[in-house]
């Protein structure tokens, strides 16, 4: 049996770890389209006075299109391989930020968000799906490292982008970083490869399947819908927080207060954004690795309950203590980001590698569904304060933790015991 620990590589690029590194770099290069957006909201509003809620519609449109088209992009990856999809994505993310740099109307901002969503979805769906295929025995770790590129990639550039916005204006920052990020994705995408058949067919743990479920078969499985619901519950809170950290720091009046942590002194607002990206990035591979050791459902429940505690604490003391605002916000993102490693890994274990990109893409649309709540929660926090929003998200986290332990875990056990679906080919059904 061939496993990911002893790959039969013919060249440097046919090595699972090389493919993983290439995917991580691609993911880091598109991270700012989501995680750097919060830095641009106030400058755009200061220039055009469109209002935060109207500007955040662009963020929602970006997330919806990024996520809901991933199944299509995943299908293309499964059919044509990762290279052309990622190269096309790199071109589109560059175009999106160049358009943002010249956008002088909300419709143009929204069109740019849509183009950026398509491009980012191409990169995200391809790289996560490729990681699941190349690492059948360590899907949690591989998906975690890949997703970490998206979570922590912005940490390297948050401060330079913030400085460029302050010194040269947000439009220059959009132009410069858009072209830079797009070029990196195109170059890295040229080296992405499909894993050999022996790796695709590998089954290395009892709680995995070697049979490749088609998207149609996945949609008939109750496991998929439980995973989808849990994903929506957690993603809704994380996406709202992602868009709101910087504006929230302003509203809490801690944005400009200096905070000294880890030998670094920085204004609380930008410190919270930067540290959150680091914690988000570290948390994804850590919880992915942990789930490989103790099980997906136990790891989910642990992370979701820590997230609930962080949101509760932030609601109680975040506005009165800038140090706690920075630390608790970072803690929350450290456990929130694990959904982007655990859910793809769980999907890969449950439904196999052959159609992993398309199937992971279908599950990833839950992020887009969760994004529908972002403008609603933004308006809710404006009208009633952040307390109501935090209370809802604490409840979402607790519900998801309970679903993981008491619904998903026994349901997956029955799924594996049943074997391949009834319409599986005879050879697969008897394997």
C-alpha positions as CSV (number, residue, x, y, z in Angstrom):
1,X,0.0,0.0,0.0
2,X,1.3,3.4,-0.9
3,X,0.8,6.1,1.8
4,X,1.7,9.8,1.9
5,X,4.6,9.1,4.3
6,X,6.6,7.2,1.5
7,X,5.6,8.8,-1.8
8,X,6.9,7.3,-5.0
9,X,8.0,10.6,-6.5
10,X,9.7,10.9,-9.9
11,X,10.7,14.6,-9.5
12,X,10.7,17.4,-7.0
13,X,7.2,18.5,-8.1
14,X,5.7,15.0,-7.9
15,X,6.3,15.0,-4.1
16,X,3.3,15.4,-1.8
17,X,5.2,17.9,0.4
18,X,6.2,20.0,-2.6
19,X,2.6,20.1,-3.8
20,X,1.5,21.1,-0.3
21,X,4.0,24.0,-0.1
22,X,2.9,25.2,-3.5
23,X,-0.7,25.2,-2.4
24,X,0.1,27.0,0.8
25,X,1.9,29.8,-1.1
26,X,-1.1,30.1,-3.5
27,X,-3.5,30.3,-0.5
28,X,-1.4,32.9,1.3
29,X,-1.3,35.0,-1.9
30,X,-5.1,35.3,-2.0
31,X,-5.7,35.7,1.7
32,X,-5.9,39.4,1.7
33,X,-8.9,39.4,-0.5
34,X,-10.9,38.3,2.5
35,X,-8.8,39.0,5.6
36,X,-7.2,42.3,4.5
37,X,-10.6,43.7,3.5
38,X,-11.3,45.1,7.0
39,X,-8.4,47.6,6.6
40,X,-10.0,49.2,3.5
41,X,-13.6,49.7,4.8
42,X,-13.1,52.9,6.7
43,X,-10.8,54.5,4.1
44,X,-13.3,53.8,1.4
45,X,-16.1,55.2,3.5
46,X,-14.0,58.3,4.3
47,X,-13.5,59.0,0.6
48,X,-17.0,58.3,-0.8
49,X,-19.3,58.3,2.3
50,X,-21.2,55.2,1.1
51,X,-21.7,53.9,4.6
52,X,-20.1,50.8,6.1
53,X,-23.1,48.6,5.6
54,X,-23.2,49.4,1.8
55,X,-19.4,48.8,1.5
56,X,-19.7,45.5,3.4
57,X,-22.1,44.2,0.8
58,X,-19.0,43.9,-1.4
59,X,-17.5,41.6,1.2
60,X,-20.6,39.5,1.4
61,X,-20.8,39.3,-2.4
62,X,-17.1,38.2,-2.5
63,X,-17.7,35.4,0.0
64,X,-20.9,34.2,-1.6
65,X,-19.4,33.9,-5.1
66,X,-16.1,32.6,-3.7
67,X,-17.8,29.7,-2.0
68,X,-20.9,28.9,-4.1
69,X,-18.9,28.5,-7.3
70,X,-16.3,26.2,-5.7
71,X,-18.2,23.0,-6.5
72,X,-18.0,24.0,-10.2
73,X,-14.4,24.8,-9.9
74,X,-13.8,21.6,-8.0
75,X,-15.4,19.6,-10.8
76,X,-13.1,21.3,-13.3
77,X,-10.1,20.4,-11.1
78,X,-11.2,16.8,-10.9
79,X,-11.5,16.7,-14.6
80,X,-8.7,18.9,-15.9
81,X,-6.2,19.0,-13.0
82,X,-5.2,21.9,-10.7
83,X,-2.9,23.8,-12.9
84,X,-5.2,25.7,-15.3
85,X,-7.8,26.5,-12.6
86,X,-5.2,28.1,-10.2
87,X,-3.5,30.1,-13.0
88,X,-6.9,31.5,-14.1
89,X,-7.6,32.3,-10.4
90,X,-4.4,34.2,-10.1
91,X,-5.3,36.4,-13.1
92,X,-8.8,37.1,-11.7
93,X,-7.6,38.1,-8.2
94,X,-5.2,40.6,-9.8
95,X,-7.9,42.1,-11.9
96,X,-10.2,42.4,-8.9
97,X,-7.9,44.5,-6.8
98,X,-6.9,46.6,-9.7
99,X,-10.6,47.3,-10.2
100,X,-10.9,48.2,-6.5
101,X,-8.2,50.7,-6.9
102,X,-10.2,52.7,-9.5
103,X,-13.7,51.9,-8.2
104,X,-15.7,55.2,-7.8
105,X,-19.1,53.7,-7.4
106,X,-20.7,50.9,-5.4
107,X,-21.7,48.8,-8.5
108,X,-18.0,48.8,-9.7
109,X,-16.9,47.8,-6.2
110,X,-19.4,45.0,-6.2
111,X,-18.3,43.8,-9.7
112,X,-14.7,43.7,-8.5
113,X,-15.8,41.7,-5.4
114,X,-17.5,39.2,-7.7
115,X,-14.4,38.8,-9.9
116,X,-12.2,38.4,-6.8
117,X,-14.6,35.8,-5.4
118,X,-14.4,33.7,-8.6
119,X,-10.6,33.9,-8.6
120,X,-10.2,33.2,-4.9
121,X,-12.6,30.2,-5.1
122,X,-10.5,28.8,-7.9
123,X,-7.4,28.9,-5.8
124,X,-9.0,27.9,-2.5
125,X,-11.0,25.0,-3.8
126,X,-8.1,23.6,-5.9
127,X,-5.5,23.8,-3.2
128,X,-7.6,22.2,-0.5
129,X,-8.9,19.5,-2.8
130,X,-5.3,18.8,-4.0
131,X,-4.1,18.5,-0.4
132,X,-6.9,16.0,0.5
133,X,-5.9,13.9,-2.5
134,X,-2.1,13.9,-1.9
135,X,-2.4,13.1,1.8
136,X,-5.0,10.3,2.3
137,X,-3.5,9.4,5.7
138,X,-3.1,12.9,7.1
139,X,-5.9,14.8,5.7
140,X,-6.4,16.9,8.8
141,X,-2.8,18.1,8.9
142,X,-2.6,18.6,5.1
143,X,-5.9,20.5,4.9
144,X,-4.8,22.5,8.0
145,X,-1.5,23.6,6.6
146,X,-3.2,24.5,3.3
147,X,-6.0,26.4,5.0
148,X,-3.3,28.1,7.2
149,X,-2.0,29.7,4.2
150,X,-5.3,31.4,3.7
151,X,-5.7,32.2,7.4
152,X,-2.2,33.4,8.2
153,X,-1.1,34.6,4.7
154,X,-2.5,38.0,5.4
155,X,-0.5,38.3,8.7
156,X,2.7,38.9,6.6
157,X,1.1,41.8,4.7
158,X,-1.4,43.3,7.1
159,X,1.1,45.8,8.5
160,X,2.6,46.7,5.1
161,X,-0.8,47.2,3.6
162,X,-1.9,49.4,6.6
163,X,1.2,51.5,6.2
164,X,0.7,51.8,2.5
165,X,-2.9,52.9,3.0
166,X,-1.7,55.5,5.5
167,X,1.2,56.8,3.4
168,X,0.0,56.4,-0.2
169,X,-3.8,55.9,0.0
170,X,-5.9,52.7,-0.1
171,X,-6.1,52.9,-3.9
172,X,-2.4,52.5,-4.3
173,X,-2.4,49.6,-1.9
174,X,-5.1,47.8,-3.9
175,X,-3.1,48.2,-7.1
176,X,0.3,47.2,-5.8
177,X,-0.8,44.2,-3.8
178,X,-3.3,43.1,-6.3
179,X,-0.7,42.7,-9.0
180,X,1.9,41.2,-6.7
181,X,-0.5,38.6,-5.3
182,X,-1.8,37.6,-8.7
183,X,1.6,37.1,-10.1
184,X,2.7,34.8,-7.3
185,X,-0.4,32.6,-7.7
186,X,0.2,32.3,-11.5
187,X,3.8,31.3,-11.0
188,X,3.1,28.7,-8.3
189,X,0.1,27.3,-10.1
190,X,2.3,26.3,-13.0
191,X,3.8,23.6,-10.9
192,X,0.7,22.0,-9.4
193,X,0.1,18.3,-10.4
194,X,-2.5,15.6,-10.0
195,X,-1.5,12.7,-7.6
196,X,-0.9,9.3,-9.1
197,X,-3.7,6.7,-9.0
198,X,-2.1,4.6,-6.2
199,X,-2.3,7.6,-3.8
200,X,-5.9,8.4,-4.8
201,X,-7.1,4.9,-4.0
202,X,-5.2,4.6,-0.7
203,X,-7.2,3.7,2.5
204,X,-5.0,4.1,5.5
205,X,-7.4,4.3,8.5
206,X,-10.6,2.4,9.5
207,X,-12.5,5.7,9.7
208,X,-11.9,6.5,6.0
209,X,-13.2,5.1,2.7
210,X,-11.2,4.2,-0.4
211,X,-14.4,4.4,-2.5
212,X,-14.8,7.8,-4.3
213,X,-18.3,9.0,-3.8
214,X,-19.6,11.1,-6.7
215,X,-21.2,14.5,-5.8
216,X,-24.6,13.0,-6.5
217,X,-24.0,10.2,-4.0
218,X,-22.7,12.7,-1.4
219,X,-25.9,14.8,-1.8
220,X,-27.9,11.7,-0.9
221,X,-26.0,11.2,2.4
222,X,-27.4,12.6,5.7
223,X,-23.8,13.1,6.9
224,X,-23.3,15.8,4.4
225,X,-26.2,17.9,5.6
226,X,-25.2,17.7,9.3
227,X,-21.7,18.8,8.3
228,X,-23.2,21.6,6.3
229,X,-25.4,22.9,9.1
230,X,-22.4,22.9,11.6
231,X,-20.2,24.7,9.0
232,X,-22.9,27.4,8.6
233,X,-23.3,27.9,12.3
234,X,-19.5,28.5,12.9
235,X,-18.8,30.3,9.6
236,X,-21.5,32.9,10.3
237,X,-19.7,34.1,13.4
238,X,-16.2,34.0,12.0
239,X,-17.0,35.9,8.8
240,X,-18.9,38.6,10.7
241,X,-16.0,38.9,13.1
242,X,-13.5,39.0,10.2
243,X,-15.2,42.0,8.6
244,X,-15.9,43.7,11.9
245,X,-12.6,43.5,14.0
246,X,-11.2,46.9,12.9
247,X,-14.6,48.7,13.0
248,X,-15.4,47.1,16.3
249,X,-12.1,48.3,17.8
250,X,-13.1,51.8,16.7
251,X,-16.6,51.5,18.2
252,X,-15.1,50.1,21.5
253,X,-12.7,53.1,21.5
254,X,-9.7,50.9,21.8
255,X,-8.5,51.2,18.2
256,X,-5.7,53.7,18.7
257,X,-4.7,52.7,22.3
258,X,-1.1,51.3,22.3
259,X,-0.8,47.7,23.5
260,X,2.5,46.0,24.5
261,X,2.6,42.2,24.0
262,X,5.3,39.8,23.2
263,X,7.9,42.6,23.1
264,X,5.8,44.5,20.5
265,X,4.0,47.8,20.9
266,X,1.2,48.5,18.5
267,X,-2.2,50.2,18.3
268,X,-4.9,47.8,19.5
269,X,-6.9,47.8,16.3
270,X,-4.1,46.8,13.9
271,X,-2.6,44.5,16.6
272,X,-5.9,42.6,16.9
273,X,-6.1,42.1,13.1
274,X,-2.5,41.0,12.8
275,X,-2.4,38.7,15.8
276,X,-5.8,37.2,14.8
277,X,-4.3,36.2,11.4
278,X,-1.4,34.5,13.1
279,X,-3.5,32.6,15.5
280,X,-5.9,31.7,12.7
281,X,-3.1,30.3,10.7
282,X,-1.5,28.4,13.5
283,X,-4.8,27.0,14.7
284,X,-5.7,25.4,11.4
285,X,-2.8,22.9,11.1
286,X,-2.8,22.4,14.9
287,X,-6.4,21.3,15.1
288,X,-6.1,19.4,11.8
289,X,-3.2,17.4,13.4
290,X,-5.1,17.0,16.6
291,X,-8.1,15.6,14.7
292,X,-5.8,13.1,13.1
293,X,-4.9,11.9,16.6
294,X,-8.1,12.0,18.6
295,X,-10.8,12.1,16.0
296,X,-12.6,14.8,14.0
297,X,-15.7,15.2,16.2
298,X,-13.9,15.5,19.5
299,X,-11.6,18.1,18.0
300,X,-14.6,20.1,16.6
301,X,-16.4,20.1,20.0
302,X,-13.3,21.3,21.8
303,X,-12.7,24.1,19.4
304,X,-16.3,25.2,19.2
305,X,-16.6,25.4,23.0
306,X,-13.4,27.4,23.3
307,X,-14.8,29.8,20.6
308,X,-18.0,30.2,22.6
309,X,-16.0,31.1,25.7
310,X,-13.9,33.6,23.8
311,X,-16.9,35.4,22.3
312,X,-18.6,35.5,25.8
313,X,-15.4,37.0,27.2
314,X,-15.1,39.6,24.4
315,X,-18.6,40.7,25.0
316,X,-18.0,41.2,28.7
317,X,-14.6,42.9,28.7
318,X,-13.5,43.6,25.2
319,X,-14.5,47.2,25.2
320,X,-12.9,48.1,28.5
321,X,-9.5,46.5,28.1
322,X,-7.5,46.9,24.9
323,X,-5.1,44.1,25.9
324,X,-7.9,41.6,26.4
325,X,-9.5,42.8,23.2
326,X,-6.4,41.9,21.3
327,X,-5.8,38.6,23.0
328,X,-9.4,37.3,23.1
329,X,-10.0,38.2,19.5
330,X,-6.8,36.3,18.5
331,X,-8.0,33.3,20.6
332,X,-11.3,33.3,18.9
333,X,-9.8,33.2,15.4
334,X,-7.3,30.6,16.6
335,X,-10.2,28.1,17.1
336,X,-12.5,29.5,14.4
337,X,-10.2,28.7,11.5
338,X,-10.1,25.0,12.3
339,X,-13.4,24.6,10.4
340,X,-11.4,25.1,7.2
341,X,-9.2,22.1,8.0
342,X,-11.5,19.8,9.9
343,X,-14.5,20.0,7.6
344,X,-12.6,19.2,4.4
345,X,-10.7,16.4,6.2
346,X,-14.0,14.9,7.5
347,X,-15.5,15.1,4.1
348,X,-12.4,13.4,2.5
349,X,-12.5,10.7,5.1
350,X,-16.2,10.1,4.7
351,X,-16.5,10.3,0.9
352,X,-13.1,9.4,-0.5
353,X,-10.4,11.1,-2.6
354,X,-11.5,10.6,-6.2
355,X,-13.9,13.5,-6.3
356,X,-12.5,15.3,-3.2
357,X,-12.2,18.7,-4.9
358,X,-15.9,18.8,-6.1
359,X,-17.2,17.3,-2.8
360,X,-15.2,19.7,-0.6
361,X,-16.4,22.5,-2.8
362,X,-20.1,21.5,-2.2
363,X,-19.4,21.6,1.6
364,X,-17.5,24.9,1.3
365,X,-20.6,26.6,0.0
366,X,-21.7,26.6,3.6
367,X,-19.3,29.5,4.1
368,X,-21.3,31.4,1.5
369,X,-24.5,30.6,3.3
370,X,-23.0,31.8,6.6
371,X,-21.9,35.0,4.8
372,X,-25.6,35.9,4.2
373,X,-25.7,36.7,7.9
374,X,-22.8,39.2,7.8
375,X,-24.8,42.3,6.7
376,X,-27.7,41.2,9.0
377,X,-25.4,41.0,12.0
378,X,-23.7,44.3,11.0
379,X,-27.0,46.0,11.1
380,X,-28.0,44.2,14.3
381,X,-24.9,45.4,16.1
382,X,-25.5,48.9,14.9
383,X,-29.0,49.0,16.1
384,X,-28.8,47.0,19.3
385,X,-25.1,46.9,20.2
386,X,-22.6,44.0,19.9
387,X,-24.1,42.1,22.9
388,X,-27.0,40.6,20.9
389,X,-24.7,39.5,18.1
390,X,-22.2,37.9,20.5
391,X,-25.0,36.1,22.3
392,X,-26.3,34.5,19.1
393,X,-22.8,33.4,18.1
394,X,-22.1,31.9,21.5
395,X,-25.3,29.8,21.0
396,X,-24.3,28.8,17.5
397,X,-20.9,27.5,18.8
398,X,-22.5,25.5,21.6
399,X,-25.1,23.9,19.2
400,X,-22.4,23.0,16.7
401,X,-20.3,21.3,19.5
402,X,-23.3,19.2,20.6
403,X,-24.1,18.2,17.0
404,X,-20.5,17.0,16.5
405,X,-20.6,14.7,19.6
406,X,-24.1,13.5,19.6
407,X,-25.3,13.5,16.0
408,X,-22.3,13.6,13.6
409,X,-20.2,11.0,15.4
410,X,-22.8,8.2,15.5
411,X,-24.0,9.0,12.0
412,X,-20.5,8.7,10.5
413,X,-20.0,5.3,12.4
414,X,-23.2,4.0,10.7
415,X,-22.0,5.4,7.3
416,X,-18.7,3.5,7.5
417,X,-20.4,0.3,8.7
418,X,-22.8,0.4,5.7
419,X,-20.0,0.5,3.1
420,X,-20.2,2.0,-0.4
421,X,-23.7,3.2,-1.6
422,X,-26.1,0.8,-3.4
423,X,-25.3,2.3,-6.8
424,X,-21.6,1.8,-6.4
425,X,-19.9,-0.4,-9.0
426,X,-19.7,-4.1,-8.0
427,X,-15.9,-3.9,-7.7
428,X,-16.0,-1.0,-5.3
429,X,-18.8,-2.4,-3.2
430,X,-16.8,-5.6,-2.6
431,X,-13.5,-3.9,-2.0
